Amino acid sequence: MKRRELLQTAGALGVAALPFDAALAQTTTLKISHQFPGGTATEGDFRDRLVRKFAAEVEKRSKGALKFDIYPGSSLMKTLAQFSSMRKGALDMALIPLSYAGGEIPEVNIGLMPGLVTSYAQGYGWKNKPVGQELTRLLQEKGIVLITWIWQAGGVASRNKPIINPEDAKGLKVRGGSAEMDMILKEAGASVVTLPSNEIYAGMQTGAMDAAMTSSTSLISYRLEEVAKALTTGRNGAYWFMFEPLMMSKQIFDALPQAQRDLLMTVGGEMEAFALEEAKKDDVEVGKVYKKDGDLVVDLTPASIKKWQDLARETAWKHYASKNAGSAKLLALAEQAL
């Protein structure tokens, strides 16, 4: 029998109702996939470190009943295949930008909506507000369980001039990262390039794109300072934040004993403080990395942030809300959290 079938059989036999110690005796190895460079528990991209810390803590508290195999750098499967694989139960867990699934589930583009989330406090505040509860419900309905909420501020690496205001993007080929980000770039006069963050370096190196929007951590981990001449940071404020959670297949999650499900959610929640601290560190560190390389490093001003917000409100927000009732509901709830 496949491991998935064994888990389902265990659930059907009532393993979930066993006492804690007995439930934890059911040994399971889960696979965690992500697209970011691999490292160790103490060195490297914080998203890889978070996954390793999470795995080690769950294994420790479960007394070895839950173990994990971690696959960084899209080494298990292609980046864009991870979300749908989790929905089918073919992949256990992954840490990916939620907006990558926008083609399958339009509502999830709320996780990279320009101008909607403008601070870490606001983003993490979603979790216990109606917008976060509705997003959690929607994802579970689609076969995904949110384990760890992770938000990251965004910046822009450019091959030539920095992109500070919308008009700076005119005539350039820019990677936005979501349909809504692409929409405001087009409105600003740019051509959009669509590809995952782990392919940005090659795109900029060959000239296939002039600039790329991505998180501070990815700006560092993918060594984009080597192919960029300018950086716009999010350290003093940003007009977009990316939701990049650690997620799990609901099919796999539901087949585990209740004690193990509770443990995964508990440790997942505890990882959020680490994610917040490390993301903020990288917002500062990215400027140092690019400056050391000789690149021009600039910050956004409140006036430039407002320009992007105003553009987004009239274009991307309206387009997103028009997609379906679920998108309209999520946007309305998110606006209540502004």
HELIX and SHEET records of a PDB file:
HELIX    1   1 ARG A    3  ALA A   12  1                                  10    
HELIX    2   2 VAL A   15  ALA A   17  5                                   3    
HELIX    3   3 PHE A   20  LEU A   24  1                                   5    
HELIX    4   4 PHE A   46  ARG A   61  1                                  16    
HELIX    5   5 THR A   79  ALA A   81  5                                   3    
HELIX    6   6 GLN A   82  LYS A   88  1                                   7    
HELIX    7   7 LEU A   98  ALA A  101  5                                   4    
HELIX    8   8 PRO A  106  LEU A  112  5                                   7    
HELIX    9   9 TYR A  120  GLY A  125  1                                   6    
HELIX   10  10 TRP A  126  ASN A  128  5                                   3    
HELIX   11  11 PRO A  130  GLU A  141  1                                  12    
HELIX   12  12 PRO A  166  ALA A  169  5                                   4    
HELIX   13  13 ALA A  179  GLU A  187  1                                   9    
HELIX   14  14 SER A  197  GLU A  199  5                                   3    
HELIX   15  15 ILE A  200  THR A  206  1                                   7    
HELIX   16  16 SER A  216  SER A  221  1                                   6    
HELIX   17  17 LEU A  224  GLU A  226  5                                   3    
HELIX   18  18 LYS A  250  ALA A  255  1                                   6    
HELIX   19  19 GLN A  258  LYS A  292  1                                  35    
HELIX   20  20 PRO A  302  GLU A  314  1                                  13    
HELIX   21  21 ALA A  316  LYS A  323  1                                   8    
HELIX   22  22 ALA A  325  GLN A  336  1                                  12    
SHEET    1   A 5 LEU A  66  TYR A  71  0                                        
SHEET    2   A 5 THR A  28  HIS A  34  1                                        
SHEET    3   A 5 MET A  93  LEU A  95  1                                        
SHEET    4   A 5 LEU A 246  SER A 249 -1                                        
SHEET    5   A 5 ILE A 144  THR A 148 -1                                        
SHEET    1   B 6 SER A 191  VAL A 193  0                                        
SHEET    2   B 6 LYS A 173  ARG A 175  1                                        
SHEET    3   B 6 ALA A 211  SER A 215  1                                        
SHEET    4   B 6 TRP A 151  SER A 158 -1                                        
SHEET    5   B 6 ALA A 230  THR A 233 -1                                        
SHEET    6   B 6 LEU A 296  ASP A 299  1                                        
SHEET    1   C 5 SER A 191  VAL A 193  0                                        
SHEET    2   C 5 LYS A 173  ARG A 175  1                                        
SHEET    3   C 5 ALA A 211  SER A 215  1                                        
SHEET    4   C 5 TRP A 151  SER A 158 -1                                        
SHEET    5   C 5 PHE A 241  PHE A 243 -1                                        
END                                                                             
